[in-house]
């Protein structure tokens, strides 16, 4: 896997012998290998992180930190960074032991320079292979459990790049985006790409719960020893806490959340002992949280704590060129989910994809893909009501879509919710508005 934009790989050469280090540096350069030479192993270690794309060549005998200790510290950062050890005769046993513990190779002195160069090339090749496989795995993981953050427009490329840059940082994040843009997906990916990936990812929609329930869900309670309850905050310890629709929380909850963010500890309701926390908080809101602060509905100090880094997810209307790519993925995903063939897209649908503003964003696009796969457009409400105003046509189309879906799933509500991609409450609200009786679509009991 080659990447023309990738930076050139380098050998990090560590040796306190100025003469030998200078000679080896020149040999590497003559062989066309970029080299970073360091006399001090501590300074060399500062150049290494988990993204280091080269290999290390180090002498064993050095002051301050010997080559074996340098190897151990590099392995603690990333055990797949190749380390070659240059050894004197008396150090061979130690080098062999290091080899068993994961060192890439050792070169006994005196050695031919071409032998060292050949070993360094192998190490660089191995490191390139390791990093390429990591990139492939990361790309594959983006599609697990939720639609990936698809898009090749500049704004989406910048968003993914920024997410990669901050994922490993132990810093809170505020995600801003309209309904349906994928705020929870961004939060999930930040968690997966972080060093907390093996720890809990705990999500809570703050708008879905009444204030009293929200407090118990978040902070837990110790009020009744017979019914201990761990809150979402404590459950996310050592992991990530995702608070969706943060703008909807009450002033009381805001004050308690502020204390959690400032002190990194939580006091359960009814308890008298705060519990220390190690967690990352990712909050999400619709656009306008700054205006809520100005209006006095949201605490400025809480926004300041949450807003260490702000990610804005663009709506689909700002990245129209991504719509065909994203729709193609969602169409295949829906076809696989429902066990259907991927339908052929006609010119009218293609035109609609390019002209529609997508107020529901990715969620709305996903719902269209599901409807096409399930062929719920067969009723053709738009053709039947072509002379109606647009709102009335949309209303008729919605009714026809729900009725067709209910017929296909024989009135099974759970299947209908999955096909339509809407919450249960929204579904029942629409049934009431369109006067649709689910029982009429269920098989009669004989």
N, C-alpha and C positions, 0 to 999 in steps of 0.2 A: 504494500500500500504506500504509494508515494504522494507527497504533498509538496508542490513546488513552492508554497508559501512558508514552509517550515524553515526554522532557523538552522544554521549549520551545526552539526554535532561537534563537540569538543572533548578532548582528553583533559581532565584535571590532573596535573602532574604535581606531586607533593614530595619534596626532598630538601633537606636542610644543607646538603652539600652543593654549594654554589656552582662549582666547576661541573659536576656531573649533571646537575639540573639544567645548566645552560647548554651542555652538549646534547642532552636528550631533547630539550626544547627545539633545538635546531634540527635534530634528526626527524622529529615529528613534522615540523614545518616543511622540510624537504620532501617528505613522503606525502604531502598534501593533506595532512591532518591538522585541524585547528587545535591549538593547545593553550591552556591557561596554567601558568606555572606559579606555584606558591611555595615559599620557604617555610612558612608557619602553618602547621596542620590545623590550628584553631581558625585561622583566616580561611583556609581551604574549606573547612566544614561549613562556614557561613555562606559559602557559594552553593551549597547543596540543599535542594528541597525535593518534594515528591514529584515535581515536574521536571527535574533535571534530566536532560535528554542525552547526556554523554556517559563517559566511563571515567573511573578514577584509577590512576597509577600512583602508588605510594611506596616509599621506602618503609621498612619496618623500624629501623633504629633512628629515632628522632627525639629531641628534647621536648618538654611540655606534654606532648601526646605522641605515643608511638603509633606505628601503622596499624597494629592490631586493634588498639582502642579507637582509632579513626574508623576502621572498618566496622566495628561494633556500633558506633554512633551513626554511621551512614546507613547500616542495615536497619537501625531503629526508625530512621526516616522513611526508607523504602528498601526493603530487602532484595528488590530486583535491580538495584543499581549495581552494575558490575564493578568489582574492585580487584585490581591486579596488584600483588605485593612483590616488591623487589627485595630479595633476601640475601644476606651473607651466608656463608657456610654454616655458621652456628645457629642460624635462625630457621633452618629448613623444617625442623620438627614443629616449630610454632606455626609456620606457614601451612604445613600439611593439616594441622588441627583447624586452622582458619578455613582451609579449603572444605573440610568436612562440615563446617558451620555455615557455608554458603559463599565464601569468597570465590570469585570467578576463576582465578589462576594465580600461580606464583612463578616468578622468574628468578632463578638462583644466579647470583653473581659469581664470576664474571659472565656476562651474557653478550651474545651478538645482537647488535641493534635491530637487525631485521627480524630477529625472533620476537623482540618486544613489540615492534611495529605490527607484526602479524597477529600477536595476541590482542593488541589494542584494537585492531580492525574487527576481530571476532567479537570483542566486547561491545563495540559500537553497533555492530550488526544485531547483536542480541538485544541491546537496549532499544534499538529502533523497532524490532519485532514486538517487544513487550509493550511499548507505547502504542503501536498500531493496534494491537489486540485490545488494549484498554479503550482506545477510541471506538473500536467496533462494538465492544460490549456496552459502552456508554450510549452509543447511538441506538442500540437495540433496546436497552432498558428504558429509553424515553417513551417507547410505545407500549410498555407493560401497564395494564390496569386502567389506562385512560388514553384518549387520543393524544398523539404527540404534539408538541408545540411546532406545528408545521408552518412553513412560510419562508420564502426566499426574497422577500422585499427587504430593502435596507433596514427598515425599522424593526423587523423581526430578527434579522441577523444581529443587529445591535443588542436587542433584548436578550437573546440567547448568550451572546458574548458576555454581557454584563452579569447574567445569572451565573455563568461559569466562574467569573472572576470573584464573585462574592459568596458562592456556595460554601467554600471551605472556611470562610471567615466567621468567627463566632460573634455575629452581629445581628441585631434585630432588623426586620425588613417590613416596609409598608408597601403593599401591592394595591395599585389604583386601577380600576377598570370598570367599564359598563357591565351590566348584566349579560351573562353568557359569553364573555370574552375568554374565560378560562383561568380565573384567579386561583382557584384551588389547584388546578393542574400546575401552575407555576410554583405554588407552595410545595406541592408533592415533589416536583423535580428538584427544587432547592434542597429539600431534605435528602433525596436519593443521591444527589451529587456531593453531599457534605460528609464529614467524618462521623455524623450522627446516624448514618443510614441504617445501621443495625439496631438502633434504638427506636422507641415509640414515636409515631407520628399521630398526634391527637388533634382532631378537628372539632370545632364547635361553631355552628351558625348562630351568632348572637341574636339575630332577629327572629329566630324560630321559637324562642322560649320567653315566657313571662319573666319579669325582673326577679321575683323571689326564686323561681326555679333556676334561672340563669346563675344566681349567686351560688346556690348549692351545687349546680353542675360544675361551675368553675372552681370554687374554693373548697368544696366538700364540707362536711360538718362532723363535729365531735359531740354534738348536743345529746345524743343518746348512745351510751356505750353498747347497748344491745344491737344498735343499727349503725355501725361505723360505715362511713362512706368516703371514699377517696375522690376528690374533685379532679376535673380534667387537668388542671394546672399541675397538681402533684403527680398525676399519672404520666405526664409528659416529661418528668424529670430525666435528665441526660439525653432527652430527645428534642422534638420540635412541637411547639404548640401553635396551631393555626386557628386564628380567630377571624371568621368571615363576618362581613357586615358589622365591623367594629363600631361604625357610626351609630348603630341602633342601641348601644348599651346605655343604661341609666347612669345618672350622675353618681349614685352610690357605688355601682360596679366600677365606674371609671376611677373613683378614688381608691378602691381596693386594688384594682389592676396597677395603678401607678405605684403603689407600695411594692407590689410584686416585682415590677420592673426595676425599681430603684434599689431594693434590698436583696433581690433574688432569694426571696423566701416567701412562704405562704402561711397564713394563719387560717385554719379551717373555722367555719362558723361554729360558734359555741365552744371553741377550743381556747386554750391558754398557752399553747406552746407553738411557736413558729417553726416551720420545717424548711431547712435550707434546700435550695434548688440549683440545678445546673441545666438550664434549658435555653432554647432559642425561640423567640416569639416572632411569628410571621402573622401580621394582621392584614386584612383586606377590606377595602371600602369602595363604594361607588365614587365617582368624581364629586368633589364638593366638600371634602372634609375640612379644608381650610376655611370655607365659608361657614361651616358649622361652628368652628372656633370663634369666628368673628361675631356670629349670632348668639354666642354663649351656650350653645347646645353641646359642645364638646370641649373638654379641658385642653388648654394650650400646652400645659406641661406634659400631659399624657401624649399628645401628638408629637411633642418634641422627643419624648423617649422612644416612641414607636418609629419615628421617621429618621432613624439612623441612615437607612438607605431606602429610597423610594423607587419602585419599579412601576412604570406606566405601561399597561397592556393596550395597544391600539385597537379600536373597533375595526370591524371588517371593512367598513366604508372608507377607512384610511389606508387599506392595503388590498384594494380590489384585485390586484394581480395575483394574490395568493388564493383567491376564492376557487378557481378551477382545480388547483393542486389539492387544496384541503377537501373540496367536495369529492374528488375522486377517491381520496383515502376513506372518507366517511361512507361513501357508497359501497366500497368493497367491505368495509367493516360491518355495515348493516347486512349486506348479503351473507356474509359468513355467520353472523349472529342468528339470522332467521332461516338459514339453510336455503336460500334462494339464489337464483342466477343474478348476476349484475346486469341491470337493465341498460338498454341503449338509450342514450340521452338525445332527445330530439332538439331541433334548432330553437324551438320556442323556449325550452328549458334553459338552453345555453344562453339565450338572450336575457332571460330572467336572471340568471346567475350574475351576469355582468351589469345589469341595470338596477337591480334591487339594492336598497340601502342597508338591509340586514339589521334592523333595530335590535333583534334578538341575538345578533352576532353568531358565534360558532354553534351555540345551542340551537338557534333557529335553522342554521344550515344543516345540522345533524338531523333535526326533525324532518326536513325536506328529503334528505337521503333515505331515511327510514320509510317515509311515505311512498317514495318512488319504488323502493325495493318491494314493499308490500302491495304496490299497485293500487293504492287507495285513491289515486287520481282518476280512476276509471269512471267516476260519476260525472266528471267534467263540469263542475258547478260554474266555472268561469264562462264556458261557452253558453250554458243555459241561461245565465243572468248577465250577458254581456252589456245590456243596456242599463244596468244598475250602477249607482255611484260606487266608487271603490270600497268604502267601509262596508256597505251592504254585501258586496261581492265577497269580501274577505270573510264576513260573518257566515255567509252561506257555504263558503269553501270549508270553514272550520267545522260547521255542523256536519257537512257531508263526510269530511275526513273522520270525525269521531264515529259516525254511524257505520261507515265502511270498515273501520278498524274493529268495532264491536262485532260486526258480522263475521269477520275473519277469525276472531278469537273466541267466538261463541259466547260472548258476554262475559268472558273472564277478565275481571278488573285488573288483576296484576299484570296479565299479558298486555292489556290495552295501555296501561301506564308505561310499560317498557317500550312499546311500539311508538307511542306518542311522545315520550320523553318529557312528561310534565309531572309535577307533584300531585299527590292524591287530592289535596284540597282544591287545587286548580281544576283538576279533572271533574270533581263533583260540582264545582261552581258552574262549569261549562255545561254539564248535564242539565242542571237546573235552568240555566239561561236558555238553552235550546229545547227544553222540555223533552229530553231523551230518557226513556225508561230502559235501564240495563236489562231488566228481567225479560223484556221483549226479544232480546237477542240470545237468551240462554235456551238450551234444548228443553223441550217440555218433558216432564217426567211421566212416563207411561207406566 
